[in-house]
Amino acid sequence: LSPLRVERVRGEQTLASAMNQEDALLASVASGKVADWDATRAALHAKLGEVLDQFHKSEAQEGPEHESFCRRRDELLRLLGDYDEPPFTIQRVAELLVDPQRQYSTSSKFMNGMDKLLTVSSTISTYKS
């Protein structure tokens, strides 16, 4: 193996060993696989709360902005929890949670994107043949 390939393999192994079970589950969903919806929903719920809190801390919102953020955060978490089956947008939801700042630089933009993904009425079973 070339030195470059060895370093890449080491990096992937380090990344894989650093992933916790929740991150591994999110990565699986992001690749299009949903095995256990209850476990997946719980992991997505926890990760969504964590990502939103990170955005919030980085923006240091206070007063009315803080209250608005908290209301929207609670609404997004409720929307995710309301699904009995995975929404058909579940793969994109997981992709955004795995790397939220790749597409969105602020909490309001991220929340708008998540809102669009979580306000769908169709589930993945609607599209299964």
Backbone as CSV, one residue per row, in Angstrom:
resi,resn,N_x,N_y,N_z,CA_x,CA_y,CA_z,C_x,C_y,C_z
1,LEU,0.829,-1.189,0.000,0.000,0.000,0.000,0.869,1.247,0.000
2,SER,0.429,2.237,-0.733,1.168,3.492,-0.753,0.967,4.217,0.578
3,PRO,1.895,5.109,0.940,1.747,5.863,2.195,0.433,6.647,2.251
4,LEU,0.031,7.174,1.104,-1.222,7.926,1.057,-2.408,7.013,1.356
5,ARG,-2.412,5.824,0.783,-3.493,4.855,1.010,-3.493,4.376,2.464
6,VAL,-2.317,4.145,3.034,-2.224,3.702,4.426,-2.803,4.772,5.342
7,GLU,-2.458,6.039,5.099,-2.976,7.129,5.920,-4.496,7.226,5.789
8,ARG,-5.026,7.022,4.587,-6.472,7.072,4.377,-7.157,5.955,5.156
9,VAL,-6.594,4.765,5.112,-7.161,3.633,5.847,-7.114,3.903,7.343
10,ARG,-6.001,4.415,7.843,-5.888,4.749,9.264,-6.939,5.789,9.650
11,GLY,-7.095,6.801,8.818,-8.084,7.839,9.081,-9.488,7.277,9.125
12,GLU,-9.814,6.379,8.201,-11.146,5.766,8.192,-11.346,4.906,9.434
13,GLN,-10.311,4.173,9.842,-10.426,3.343,11.036,-10.594,4.213,12.275
14,THR,-9.846,5.313,12.338,-9.969,6.227,13.463,-11.372,6.820,13.505
15,LEU,-11.859,7.220,12.346,-13.198,7.783,12.269,-14.236,6.748,12.687
16,ALA,-14.093,5.534,12.189,-15.046,4.481,12.528,-15.008,4.159,14.017
17,SER,-13.825,4.139,14.605,-13.739,3.822,16.031,-14.253,4.983,16.878
18,ALA,-14.171,6.200,16.354,-14.648,7.360,17.097,-16.168,7.486,17.048
19,MET,-16.779,6.890,16.034,-18.239,6.978,15.922,-18.885,6.203,17.059
20,ASN,-19.860,6.818,17.685,-20.611,6.059,18.660,-21.757,5.359,17.947
21,GLN,-22.524,4.614,18.681,-23.605,3.843,18.088,-24.623,4.753,17.400
22,GLU,-24.915,5.894,17.990,-25.868,6.843,17.409,-25.376,7.347,16.057
23,ASP,-24.107,7.712,15.979,-23.549,8.198,14.729,-23.542,7.116,13.657
24,ALA,-23.254,5.887,14.055,-23.275,4.779,13.101,-24.685,4.571,12.560
25,LEU,-25.671,4.679,13.426,-27.058,4.539,13.003,-27.438,5.658,12.042
26,LEU,-27.047,6.894,12.359,-27.332,8.023,11.474,-26.651,7.851,10.123
27,ALA,-25.420,7.373,10.124,-24.710,7.136,8.869,-25.422,6.069,8.049
28,SER,-25.949,5.065,8.712,-26.694,4.008,8.023,-27.954,4.577,7.376
29,VAL,-28.689,5.398,8.119,-29.907,6.022,7.587,-29.551,6.961,6.442
30,ALA,-28.464,7.703,6.591,-28.045,8.626,5.539,-27.708,7.877,4.255
31,SER,-27.335,6.616,4.378,-27.053,5.812,3.187,-28.305,5.117,2.668
32,GLY,-29.439,5.339,3.321,-30.707,4.810,2.821,-31.242,3.587,3.526
33,LYS,-30.688,3.239,4.674,-31.125,2.027,5.374,-31.779,2.375,6.711
34,VAL,-33.024,1.938,6.889,-33.732,2.130,8.152,-34.239,0.758,8.593
35,ALA,-33.627,0.195,9.624,-34.022,-1.132,10.085,-35.050,-1.051,11.210
36,ASP,-34.720,-0.364,12.274,-35.582,-0.279,13.453,-36.003,1.176,13.634
37,TRP,-37.254,1.496,13.276,-37.696,2.888,13.288,-37.672,3.485,14.683
38,ASP,-38.046,2.733,15.703,-38.047,3.292,17.058,-36.639,3.727,17.487
39,ALA,-35.660,2.869,17.242,-34.272,3.208,17.589,-33.766,4.351,16.720
40,THR,-34.113,4.314,15.452,-33.683,5.367,14.533,-34.289,6.701,14.919
41,ARG,-35.581,6.701,15.219,-36.253,7.948,15.614,-35.626,8.513,16.890
42,ALA,-35.334,7.661,17.855,-34.713,8.121,19.099,-33.335,8.729,18.830
43,ALA,-32.550,8.090,17.965,-31.223,8.614,17.631,-31.334,9.940,16.879
44,LEU,-32.265,10.012,15.926,-32.465,11.251,15.178,-32.934,12.375,16.099
45,HIS,-33.816,12.043,17.009,-34.345,13.017,17.961,-33.214,13.587,18.817
46,ALA,-32.387,12.695,19.353,-31.262,13.136,20.191,-30.278,13.980,19.385
47,LYS,-29.970,13.535,18.177,-29.004,14.259,17.349,-29.558,15.608,16.906
48,LEU,-30.851,15.668,16.576,-31.458,16.940,16.180,-31.380,17.939,17.333
49,GLY,-31.697,17.495,18.537,-31.583,18.372,19.699,-30.158,18.853,19.906
50,GLU,-29.208,17.949,19.741,-27.788,18.288,19.915,-27.331,19.304,18.861
51,VAL,-27.689,19.077,17.610,-27.292,19.976,16.527,-27.900,21.362,16.728
52,LEU,-29.180,21.393,17.076,-29.832,22.687,17.302,-29.204,23.434,18.477
53,ASP,-28.875,22.705,19.531,-28.220,23.341,20.677,-26.848,23.899,20.296
54,GLN,-26.116,23.175,19.444,-24.807,23.659,19.001,-24.942,24.936,18.178
55,PHE,-25.926,24.947,17.267,-26.175,26.170,16.501,-26.509,27.320,17.448
56,HIS,-27.373,27.043,18.412,-27.836,28.074,19.335,-26.679,28.650,20.147
57,LYS,-25.813,27.786,20.657,-24.655,28.244,21.437,-23.726,29.102,20.596
58,SER,-23.549,28.736,19.334,-22.622,29.485,18.479,-23.177,30.859,18.099
59,GLU,-24.500,31.024,18.205,-25.111,32.300,17.837,-25.414,33.181,19.036
60,ALA,-25.329,32.651,20.231,-25.550,33.400,21.476,-26.798,34.275,21.415
61,GLN,-27.925,33.663,21.149,-29.189,34.403,21.062,-29.751,34.646,22.454
62,GLU,-30.390,35.800,22.605,-31.022,36.149,23.877,-32.373,36.787,23.604
63,GLY,-33.168,36.943,24.646,-34.450,37.639,24.545,-35.424,36.964,23.598
64,PRO,-36.085,37.756,22.754,-37.094,37.207,21.842,-36.525,36.181,20.863
65,GLU,-35.273,36.384,20.420,-34.660,35.416,19.508,-34.502,34.064,20.185
66,HIS,-34.135,34.084,21.465,-33.982,32.843,22.219,-35.325,32.131,22.358
67,GLU,-36.374,32.882,22.674,-37.705,32.286,22.826,-38.195,31.708,21.501
68,SER,-37.977,32.426,20.414,-38.370,31.952,19.087,-37.609,30.678,18.736
69,PHE,-36.301,30.670,19.026,-35.491,29.488,18.772,-36.038,28.301,19.544
70,CYS,-36.327,28.484,20.812,-36.811,27.387,21.658,-38.142,26.850,21.159
71,ARG,-39.030,27.724,20.738,-40.320,27.278,20.191,-40.117,26.454,18.924
72,ARG,-39.277,26.942,18.037,-39.025,26.213,16.781,-38.320,24.893,17.049
73,ARG,-37.379,24.896,17.992,-36.673,23.663,18.352,-37.674,22.627,18.844
74,ASP,-38.541,23.020,19.768,-39.538,22.102,20.309,-40.480,21.588,19.219
75,GLU,-40.852,22.463,18.295,-41.755,22.069,17.210,-41.091,21.045,16.287
76,LEU,-39.823,21.244,15.948,-39.119,20.287,15.095,-38.987,18.926,15.779
77,LEU,-38.671,18.947,17.051,-38.559,17.685,17.793,-39.913,16.985,17.869
78,ARG,-40.988,17.754,18.039,-42.322,17.170,18.067,-42.679,16.559,16.715
79,LEU,-42.383,17.289,15.633,-42.680,16.781,14.295,-41.991,15.450,14.050
80,LEU,-40.729,15.363,14.419,-39.990,14.109,14.229,-40.599,12.990,15.064
81,GLY,-40.988,13.294,16.280,-41.563,12.290,17.163,-42.942,11.814,16.757
82,ASP,-43.637,12.585,15.930,-45.001,12.240,15.527,-45.087,11.123,14.485
83,TYR,-43.999,10.815,13.819,-44.043,9.797,12.759,-44.097,8.391,13.341
84,ASP,-45.069,7.606,12.866,-45.144,6.192,13.235,-44.235,5.352,12.346
85,GLU,-43.940,5.867,11.166,-43.020,5.244,10.216,-42.076,6.334,9.734
86,PRO,-40.937,5.966,9.160,-40.011,6.995,8.676,-40.642,7.820,7.552
87,PRO,-40.491,9.150,7.614,-40.963,9.963,6.491,-40.113,9.659,5.262
88,PHE,-40.656,9.901,4.081,-39.890,9.576,2.881,-38.646,10.454,2.742
89,THR,-38.545,11.509,3.524,-37.384,12.405,3.508,-36.327,12.007,4.542
90,ILE,-36.479,10.846,5.154,-35.619,10.440,6.271,-34.138,10.421,5.911
91,GLN,-33.816,10.013,4.698,-32.412,9.955,4.306,-31.797,11.351,4.329
92,ARG,-32.505,12.324,3.807,-31.984,13.697,3.793,-31.895,14.271,5.206
93,VAL,-32.877,13.948,6.040,-32.829,14.387,7.441,-31.536,13.891,8.088
94,ALA,-31.244,12.603,7.911,-30.033,12.021,8.502,-28.771,12.643,7.916
95,GLU,-28.762,12.877,6.600,-27.596,13.500,5.973,-27.311,14.864,6.601
96,LEU,-28.357,15.647,6.814,-28.164,16.972,7.406,-27.710,16.887,8.849
97,LEU,-28.166,15.883,9.575,-27.757,15.745,10.967,-26.324,15.242,11.098
98,VAL,-25.867,14.471,10.128,-24.488,13.982,10.154,-23.515,15.136,9.922
99,ASP,-23.862,16.071,9.032,-22.981,17.204,8.719,-23.824,18.460,8.501
100,PRO,-24.383,19.023,9.571,-25.348,20.121,9.431,-24.786,21.408,8.846
101,GLN,-23.529,21.699,9.098,-22.990,22.978,8.633,-22.439,22.906,7.219
102,ARG,-22.561,21.763,6.613,-22.151,21.641,5.210,-23.078,22.463,4.318
103,GLN,-24.363,22.483,4.647,-25.355,23.194,3.848,-25.863,24.467,4.515
104,TYR,-25.862,24.497,5.842,-26.491,25.607,6.564,-25.514,26.266,7.525
105,SER,-25.496,27.604,7.500,-24.556,28.333,8.351,-25.213,28.932,9.588
106,THR,-26.554,28.990,9.618,-27.237,29.558,10.773,-28.358,28.633,11.235
107,SER,-28.763,28.808,12.470,-29.835,27.969,13.011,-31.146,28.200,12.272
108,SER,-31.441,29.437,11.908,-32.721,29.699,11.235,-32.773,29.026,9.872
109,LYS,-31.686,29.049,9.134,-31.657,28.371,7.834,-31.767,26.861,8.021
110,PHE,-31.038,26.321,8.986,-31.105,24.887,9.259,-32.519,24.490,9.675
111,MET,-33.127,25.270,10.541,-34.483,24.966,11.001,-35.496,25.045,9.856
112,ASN,-35.334,26.000,8.966,-36.228,26.082,7.808,-36.105,24.833,6.943
113,GLY,-34.881,24.382,6.729,-34.659,23.167,5.946,-35.261,21.944,6.622
114,MET,-35.032,21.813,7.920,-35.591,20.681,8.664,-37.114,20.724,8.675
115,ASP,-37.673,21.917,8.807,-39.122,22.059,8.809,-39.713,21.513,7.505
116,LYS,-39.094,21.838,6.389,-39.583,21.337,5.096,-39.470,19.817,5.013
117,LEU,-38.428,19.264,5.582,-38.238,17.811,5.537,-39.173,17.066,6.481
118,LEU,-39.568,17.717,7.563,-40.384,17.034,8.576,-41.877,17.336,8.484
119,THR,-42.282,18.157,7.550,-43.713,18.452,7.411,-44.335,17.707,6.232
120,VAL,-43.667,16.669,5.781,-44.234,15.829,4.725,-45.212,14.842,5.345
121,SER,-46.178,14.408,4.556,-47.159,13.463,5.091,-46.892,12.031,4.631
122,SER,-46.082,11.847,3.613,-45.809,10.506,3.097,-44.655,9.855,3.846
123,THR,-44.761,8.559,3.994,-43.690,7.789,4.631,-42.990,6.941,3.578
124,ILE,-41.878,6.328,3.951,-41.147,5.524,2.979,-41.975,4.329,2.515
125,SER,-42.882,3.838,3.341,-43.700,2.700,2.920,-44.647,3.078,1.783
126,THR,-44.952,4.359,1.640,-45.807,4.834,0.548,-45.145,4.546,-0.787
127,TYR,-43.807,4.594,-0.822,-43.067,4.460,-2.074,-42.432,3.099,-2.276
128,LYS,-42.602,2.206,-1.313,-42.053,0.857,-1.485,-42.940,0.092,-2.446
129,SER,-42.319,-0.709,-3.285,-43.123,-1.485,-4.240,-43.379,-2.885,-3.760
